[in-house]
């Protein structure tokens, strides 16, 4: 619009301009008709006594101008209200407008009009008398009366000074305009002149037009001028700053070019150029993602402008080195052969049939659906049962590389996500470090000991792992050091843990848990013969013809020198024997040594562990319970005695709250069965009962010892001994019901290892017994209990009468 107006004004010849000036100077004021056409605009505001050029393109407005030129040449210019949609009402327009005289009109070949308007007077719109083909309204002329006062005079002078300041700052206002405003006497005309000629918002201009009080109008104009001055001052300051920076940039460039020339003469730039060239070559060859390439190119350009001796140079160089050495798009090809995978798993591990079956299912899905995200596997079991080696076997079966990272003791979130580069010595987190080390973007990544993550003021590593282990998020894992999305969706993550309860629920939800139970002696013998012994013979420089381990010898090592669910200590003791045999071979020249149950003590010394069952006999107040620990199953001896006192009930053995509650429930139930057990309940009023569970330094908790405690108390009060070769597990209720418990397999393994003959379990645990292999259940008698009385009948000597 501005360009069109300028072109239009340029078309006016000198004589026409002179005519306009002459008309203005002669107080041009034609009579305003009562009804005039309404020329509505969206943004244009015309002020009295001002000349306004405009272009008219809308057909309805063109008709208004054409009709007005034929008649009085006067139209009413009113600004349309933006928030009123009903065009039939007078409220569509602002109430105050300007009666304007059409001085000049030019028709343009494209059909539009160029019009020069002269504002005559403020008018008030009373009503709309016609709305088709255009609006015609009844108006009322507003006569402006200006009273002289010191305040208005001060406002006029202040506004003129403000206008001069604006002219000085902007540079776009001609000096003639400053002279013109200085010669205007009336305050109302000064306000209108400034509002018409400065770039105020149309809403501000309309507000000034509607302000009829001259003093109030001057105050509003002064406020707008003050705002304009501040904007111009800020703009001027910005221009100066930009100019200063530009001048400094030119100076720096000139000096930098001179410095380059000096360094070239001295040969100091060769080392830097070598680094830049080397990194440039790496960047060309590297297969980076789009985001990584953009960042690397930008950082390389930044590095090329730094001096090698600056600290920032080393930081930037290290950052680029990390980007260029990560396997953004480098993968190994999966070679999934289920028969081969099954063979590898069987070669590396004995037993664990359920776990192997689930791993083969996992691999089968991978083969059928290449882009399958799958589950994150979590192997849970006691130490030494083969969790880590299972991960290695999976990587071998897939043909992928293997990387292991232990989470035990990690307390800093930065260990997972890395440190930001603002820190001195910052590095990526362990995940990205592992990816660089392994060199491919689809390895088997084992996160060991996930249940031993800590947390402190430096953050929560478990929360950082949520993104790593979520297949829906890890395709754009963001490390704080790199700050570039890295795709971890192709990585096969496997985690390991000894216990489940320390793992946060949100993290547990992202993993599929596979339980790895402990081994029984029969399994350990086979593992030792097929895996452990051959490996230790090789590692100690022996040959198989030099040494032989018999089954009885291996069993002796297992029962007398180790006490574990896994086979780690067993291998350690076998290695101990192999070292001693190697020494004998060199010192004494013995060519063949046989390790049987009689010769084990010669190499390993006296027994370290003894079977408590073998040394015990049927006794009053001592019952054998079964417990589950993170190291597998264990047997517990529940001991109780009674002495003179006053209804005391003492519990020792570092018991947890749940076990204490089970003991109190057991005592209450035994009291209620005094007649069946044939004891006087009043004896308890004069006695203290003390229950102790040995190995007092070991914490114990859980409800599964309830039936064993009840049996110990029943034996104590009924004076009937408990059979020493019977072990039991189950939770007790106050009504005497025996509730199911967990860890049945581990508990049965512990019973077999300890030489127990009969195992009592809750009847509802029969389903768990079905999953246990026959070779574990062999030589064990199983009894099932629904009520505590069922347990007493089996476990107490002469208990059938209860």
N, C-alpha and C positions, 0 to 999 in steps of 0.2 A: 504493500500500500504506500509506504514512504517513497519508494522509487517512482511509482506512478505519479504521486503528487508533485515530486520534484520535476519530472518531465513536463507535467501539466503547467507548472509555474514558469518553466523555461519557455513554453510556447507563447506566453503573454508578451506582447510587444511593449516597447517603452511607453507608448502613448496610453495603452490600457492601464499600465501600472500607475501612471500619473493621474489618470481619471479616478482610479480607486482611492489614491491618497487624497485627491481633491475632495471626493465625496465624504471621506472620513473626516476631513478637516472642517467640513461645512455642517457638522452636527446632523448627519443624515439620519432622519427618524420618520419614515413613512408611517401612516396610520395602520394599526394592526386590526384586521377584521375580527369580528366576534367568533366566527367559525373558520378554522384553517385546517388544511390537510396535516395529518400526523405523520411525520417522517421518523419512523422508529429505527434505532440503531442498537447494536449490542455493546459497542465499546466507545463510540464517538460521543464526546460531550462538547457542545459549542457554548462559548461564553459571550456575553454582550460586548459589542464594540470590537470583536475579534474577527479577522478574516480567516476562513477555514477552507482549504481546497480538499475535494474528495472525489472518489470514483464511484459511480453508481452502476451496479451490474444486475441487481434484482429487478425483475420485470415490473412488479408492483410499485417499487420506488421510482423507477424510470417514468411510469405513468404519472405519479404524483408531481415530479419535477416538470414534465411536459405540460400538465394541466395548470400548474402554478405559474409558469412563465407566461401563459396566455392570459391569466387573470391578474392577481395582485403581486405575484412573484414572492409571496410570503408563505413560509411553511413553519410548522412547529416541530423542532427537533427534540425528541424525547428518548431517553435511554430505557431500553426494555429491562424489566426485572427478570433475573435468571431463574428465580425459584417459583414463578407463577406459570402454570401450563394452560389455563383457560384464557384463550385469546379474545373472547367476547366481552370481557369485563374491563373496566377502566383500570382495575388494579394490576393489569398486565404491565402498565407503564409507571415509571417514577412520576410523582405528582408534579414536580418542578422541571420545566424544560426551558428552551430558548426559542423565541420567535426569530427566524432568520430570513434574510432577504437574499434572493438568488441574483448575484451580480453578473455572473457569466455562466454560460453553458456551452459545451462543445460536444458534438456527436462524433463518436469514434466508429470506424468501419466495422468493428466487431459487435456493434449494437449497444455498447455501454456509453455512459455519459461522463464527461468531466465537468464538475460544478465548482463554482467559487461562491461560498456563502459568507454573508456578513451578519454577525449576531446583533440583534436589535435590543432585546429586553428579556428579562426573566418573565416567564408566564406560568400560570397554574392551570392544569388540566381539570376542568370541572366534570365533563361527561363526554361520552362517545356518542355522537349523533348519527354516524354512518360507519359501517365496517366493510362495505363492498362498493366498488372494487378495491378501495383502500379506506383507511381510517380517516374520518373527519371528526374533529372534536371542538367543543365549546371551551374557550380559554378565557383567562382573566389576566390582564397585564399587572405585573407587580411593580409598583413605583418604589424606588430605593431612595431613602432619605438618609443623608450622612450628617451627623452632628459632629462638630469639631470638639476635640478634647485633648488634653495633654497625653493621655494614655494611647489614643489612636495615633497621635503624631509620633510618639516614641516607637510604636509598633511599625509604622511606615518606615521610619529611618532604619530600624533594626532589619526589616525585610530587605530594604535596598542594599544594606551592607552584606546581608547573607547572599543576595543574588550576585553581588560583585565577587564575593569569595568563591561561589560556584563557578562563575565565568573564569576566574583565575585558575581554579583547579582542573576544570574540564577541558578548556582550550577549544571548545566547539561553539561557544556562544560569541557572536560578533560584537565588537565594541559598540556598534550602533544600538544594539539592544540594551546595553548598560546605560547609554546616554538617554535612550527613549524612556526607560523606567524611571530615571532620575527626574525627568521633566513632567511625569504624571503627578497631579496634585491630589486627586481623590483616592482615598484608601481602598474603596471598593474596586476601582479600576486597576489599582496596583495588584490586588489579590487575584483578580480575574486574569490580568495579563500574564502573571507568573504561572498560574494554574494552567493556562492555555498553552504556554510555550515550553514548560519543562515536562520531563518524561515521568509524570506521576501516574499511578494506577488509575484506571477509569473509575473505579469505585470511590477513590479519594477525590477525583475531580467532580463526580456527581454530588458528593457530600459538601464540597465547597460551593457548588452551584445552589444547593438547597439551603445553605446557611445565609439567611437574609440579614442577620445582624452583622454590621460591618466589622465591629470589634472582634466578634467571635470568629468571623471569616479570616481576619488577619492573623489571629492566634493559630488557627488550623494550618494556614499557609506557612507561618513561621516554623511550626513544628515539623512539617514535611520538608522544609528547606534545611532545617537542622539535621534531619535524618540523611538527606542527600549529601550534605557537607561531610558527615562522618563516613558515608560510603565512599565518596570521592577521595577523602584523606587516606582511608585504608587501601583503596585501589592504587593511589599514588605511592604509598609505602611499599606495596607489593611490587610495583614496577621497578622501584629503586633497588629492592632486594634482588629481583631477577636480573636486572642489569649488572648489579655488583657481582652476582654469582657467575654470570656469563663472562664478564671481564676476567674474573679469577680463573675460570675454566680455560679461557684462551691463553692466559699467562702460564697456567700449569702445563697445558699442552706444549707450549713453546719450550719451557724448561725441561719437560720430560723428553722431548725430541733431542735436545742438546745433551741430556744425560745419557740417552741411548748411544749417541755418537761417541761420547767420552768412554763409556763402558766398552764399546766395540773396539776402540783403539787400545784399551787396556786389557781386553780379553776376559773381563769379569762376567760377561753375560752368557758365556758358553755353557756353564753349569745349568743355569735357568733354562736356556734354550733346549738343552738335552732333556730336562724333565718335561717341558711342554711338548716337545716332539714325541717323546715316548708315550705320554698320555694321549696325545692326538692320534697316534697310531692305534693304541688300544681302543680308543673311542670308535674309530672307524671299523675295527674288527668285531667289537663287542655287540652281542645281540641283546639290546636293551628294549624295554617297553617305551612307549611314546613319552610318558611322563618322566621316566628316568633319563632318557636321551636329552630332553629339553633342559632338565636340571644340570646334567653333566656338561652340556655345551655352554650353558650360562656360567657355571663354576669354572670351567677351563678358561673362558674369556676373562673372567675376574682374576684368575691365578696368573695369567700372562702379564697383567699390569702390576703385579706385586714384586717387591724386592725379595730375593731368596733369604735374606737374613732376617726378615720380619717374622714375628710369631704367627701372624695371620696366614703367612705363606704355608707353614707346616700344617696348620689346621685344615686349610683348603686342599692341600695336596693329599692329606690322609683321607679326607672326605671323598675326593674323587677316586682314590685308590679303592675304597670300599665299594663305591657304586660300580666301578668297572670290573671288579672281581667277583661280583655276586652272580649266581646262576639264574638270571631273570627268565631265560627261555631254554636253558639246557636241561634235558631230561634223559633218564635211562629208559630203555624200552622194556616194558613188562614182558616176562616170559612165563606165563602162568600155565603150568602143567600139573593138574591135580594129583596125578599118580606120582609124579616126581616130588611134589610138595609133601604128599603123605609119606613117601619114602624118607625124605629129609627129616620130617618131624619124628618119625620112628627111630631114625638113626641117632638123632640128638637127644631124645627124651624117651624114657620108659614110662608106661602108664599114662595118666592124664587124658584118658580117652575122650571124656566130654569136652575138654578144652580143645583138643586136637580136632574134634568133629566141628566145633564152632569156627575154628580158624579156617578149615577147609570150606565150610559154607561161605565164609566171608570172601575167600579167594574165588570161589565159583561165581559169586555175584559180580566181582570185579572183572572176571573174564567175559561174562555175558554182557555187562554194561560198563563200557570203558570209562564213562564219565560219572560213574556212581560215586557219590560222596561217602556213603557208608557210615558206619558207627566208629566212634573212638573207643578202642578196646582198653579195658582196665583190668590187669591181672592182679588179683588180690590173694595173698597167701603168706604163710610163714617164711622166714628167711631160709634160703638154700634150697627151695623147691623147684627152681629153674625158671623164674619169671623173666629175668633178663636174657637168658640164653634162648628162651622161646622167641623173643623179639629178633634175635640174630637169625634164628632158623627161618622166620617169616621173610626176612630180607633176602636170605639165600634162596628161598623157594621162589620169590618174585623176581630175583635178579636185580634187586635194587641195592643201593648203598645203605649202610647202617650208621646211625649216629646216636649216641647216648648222652643224656644230660641229667645229672642228679639234682633234684630239687630240695634235698634234705638240708635244712638249716637256712634256706633262702628267706630273707626277710625284707629285701628291698625290691620294690616294683621295677626299678631300673635294670635289675638283673634280667628281666623278661623283655621290657620295652626299650632299654637303653637309656643313656643320658643325652640331654640336649647339648648341642655343640657349643653353647655358651660356656660350658664348664671346661676347665683345663683337664686334659687327658680323657675327654669324653670318648666313649666307644658305643657301638650298637649293643643291644641285649643279646643274651645267650642264644636266642632262637635264630637271629640273623647271623651271629657268629658261627653257629652250627651249620647253617646253610652254605656259608662261604667255605667252611672247612670241608664239607662233604662234596661240594662242587656240582650238585644237581638240585633241581627244584622238586624232585619227587622221591626223596629217600624215605626209609623207615626211621622215624624219629622217636626214640624212646625217652619219655620223661619219667625218670626213676624216683621212687620215694615221694610220690605226690601227697601222701598223707602226712609228711613231715615239713610242709611249708609253714613258715612263721609269718608274722606281721608286726610292724611297729610304726613309729612316726614317719618312716620313709615310704609308707604305702603298703598295699596288700597285694603280694604277687599272685595270690589265687584269683583275685578279681581281674588282673591283667591276663591270666590264662583263659578267662572266659572267651575272649575274642579268638585266641589261638586255637582253641579246641572246638569252636562252633563252626561247622561246615557252611552255615549260612552267612558267616561274617569274615572268615579268614582268607577269602579271596583278595581282600584289600587290607591286609595287616599293616598297621602304621607303626614303625619304630621311631622313637623320639629323636634318634640320631639321624636317621636317613630322611625322615619326613617325606617319603615317597611310598605309595602303596606297593606292598610286595605280596605276591600270590602264594598263599600256603595251602590252597585247596587241593593240590596234587600230593601233598605230604601225607604219608600214613602215620598218624600219631598213635603210639601205644604208651599207656601209663602203667605204673606198678605201685602197689601199696601193700603194707602188712595189715592195716586196719582200715575199715570204711568210715567209722564214725568221726574221725578228725577232718574228713574231706567236706568242704562246704557244700550244702545241698544244691546250689546253682551250678557248681562245677560237676557234681555227681550226675546231675540231670543230663549232661552232655556226653556221658560215657556209658558204655555197656560193660557191666561187671562180669568177669569170669573168675570163679573161685578155684584156686589151686590148693587142694588139701595136702596135708603132710603124708609122708610115706610110712608104711608099716615095715617091719624088719624084712619080710619076704621080698618086698619091692626094693629095699635098700641093697639086699644081697645081689639081686640081678643088676641093679644100677652100678654097683661096685665092680662086678665081674665084667660087664660090657663097656663101661665108660671110664670109671675112676681109676681102676687098677692099670689098664693099658696106657692111659695118659700119664700116670705117675711113673710107670716103668720107663716110658720114653723120656720124660723130662729129667729123670735121674740117671740117664745113661746106661740103663740096664737092658737086658733082653729077656723075653718071656721064658726062655729055657733056663734062666738063672734063678727065677723065683716063682713060687706058686702059692696062691691063697686058697685055702679050702673053705667050703661053706661054713663049717663050724668056726674057723678062724675069723671069718668076716663077721659072723653073728656075735662072736665074743667081743670084737671091737665095737660093734653097734650097741650091745647091751651094757658092757662094762666100762667103755671109754667115751661114749657120746650120749648126750641126752638132748635130742633135737627132732624137729619135724622134717627138716630137710636133710641134705647130705654134705653140707659144707665141712663140718667138723670131721665127718667120716673120711672125706678125702684128705683132710689135713693129717689125720692119724695114719692113713695109708702112706702118705708122702713121708712121714716120719720113719715108718718101717723101711721104706725103700732106701732112704738115705743111710740108715744103719746097715742095711744089706750091702749097699755099694761100698761102704767102708770095710766090711768083712771080706768082700770079694777081693779088694786090693791088698788088705793087710794079711789075711789068712789064706787067700787063694781058694776059698770055698766056691765051687762051681754051681751048686744047686742048693737052694734053701726053701724049705716048705714052712708056710705059716699056718698053723692050726691052732685050736683053742688052747693047747698046752704051751705053745711057744710065744703067744702074743705078749704075755707079761714080760718075757725076756727083752723085748724091744720097746715096749711102752710103759713098763714099770707096773706098780700095783694098780689094782682096780680104782677107777675114779668114781664110779657110781655103783650102788648096790640096790637090788630089788627089795624094796621095803615089804612087799607082799611075802617074799620068801622067808623073811625073818619074823614075820608077825604070826600071831595065832588068834583063834577066836577069843574075843575079849569083851567085857562089859563096858558100854559107853563109848566104844570106838567104832565108827562107821566109815566106809570108804565111799567118797563121792567122786564124781567126774566133772571136770571143768574145762572150759575152752579159753585159750589164751592166744595172743598174737603169734606165738611160736608153735601153736598146735594144741593138741589135747593134753591134759594133765590129770593126775589123780590127787584127791584131797583127803586127808584123814581128819574126820570130825571127832574131836575128843570132848567128853563132858564128864564133870565130876560134881558131887553134891557134898556140902559141908554145913556145919552149924551156922546159922545166921538168921536173917530176918527178911525173907522174901526177896533176897537180892538176886539179880540176874546179870551176870558178868559176861561180856563178849570181848575176846581178844584175838589177835592175829591180823591186825590192820584191815578190818572189814569195812566195806562201803555201806552206805545207808540202805540200799536195797537188800543186801544180805542180812543186815541187822533186823530189818523188818520181817524177813523170812524166818529168822530165828525166833522172834517173838510170836509170830503166827504159829510156828511149830510147837512152842511151849504151851500156848493156849489150847491147841488141839489135843496135845498129849494129856493135859490136865482134864479135858472133857472126856477122855477115854480111860479114866482111872480104873473103873470097874472091869473093863475088858483086859487091861494090862495087869490087874490085880495088885494095885498099890494104894496106899492110904493118901488121898490128896492133901490131908492136913499136914503131912510131913513137909510139904513145900512151904507152909507158913512158918516153919521153924528152921528153914534151911536156905542157903544160898546155892544157886546153880551157876556153874562156870562152864562156858563153852569156849574151846580154843581150837583154832585151825593152824597147824604148824606152818613153818617158814613165815614167821611173823613179820619179816622185813618186806615181804612181797604183798603189794596191794591186791585185795580180792573183793569182787562185787558180783552182783547178779542174783537172780532168783532161783537158779537151777540146783542150788545145794539144799533147797527146802526139804526134800524127802530124806536126804542124808542126815540133816540136823534132827528131823523128827525121829528118825530111826535111832540115832545116838541117844536122844533123850528117853525114848521108849525102852531102850536096852538098859539105861541107867536106872530108871525107876522100877522096871519089872524084874531087874536082876537077871535078864536073859542075855547071854553073849551074842554079838553080831558075828556072822560068818565072815572070816577074813578074806575069802576069795570071791566075795560078792561085792560088786560096785553098782552104784545107782545114780540117776540124775532125774530131775523133774521139779517143777514148781508146785508148791503146796498152797491150798486155800484154807480158810477157817472151817469150811465144811468138810475138809479132808479129801477134796478132789486133787488128782495129780494132773497138772497142766503140761502141754507140750513145751519143749525148749529147743534151742538151736544148737548147731555144732555137733550133731550126732555122730557124723563120720569121724571127726577128730577125736571125740571122746572115746569111741569104740577102738580107734587106733591106739590111744593111750592105755586103755584097759588091756588090750592084747599085749602091748609092749611091757606092761607091768606084771603080766602073768595072772591076770584075773580069769576066773573060770565062768562066772555068771554075771550077766549085765542086766540090770532092771531099767527099763525106759518107759516113758508114758505111752499108753496105748495109741494115742493120736500121732505118735512118731513112727508108726509102722511103715508109713509111706517113705520115710527117709531111709529106713533099713533096706528097702528094696533096691535102692540105688547103690548100695555098697557091694563091691565084688565078693564072690564066694571065698576067695583065698584070704580075705581079711576076716570074714565071719567064721572061718574054719576054727574048730576047737573052742568056740565060744557058745555058751548057752544064753539065749535071750528070753527074758520074762517081761510081760507087759502089764502095767498097773493102771487102774482107773482110780482106786482109792488108796490112801496111805496104808490101810489095813492089808492090802494086797502086797505091799512092799514088806511089811513086818512079817507076814506069813512066810515069805521066801527068805528074808535076810536074817531073821532071828533064829537062834538055835531053839528048837521046840516051839517055834512060832506058829505052827499050824493051829494051835488051840485058841488063837486070838480071834 
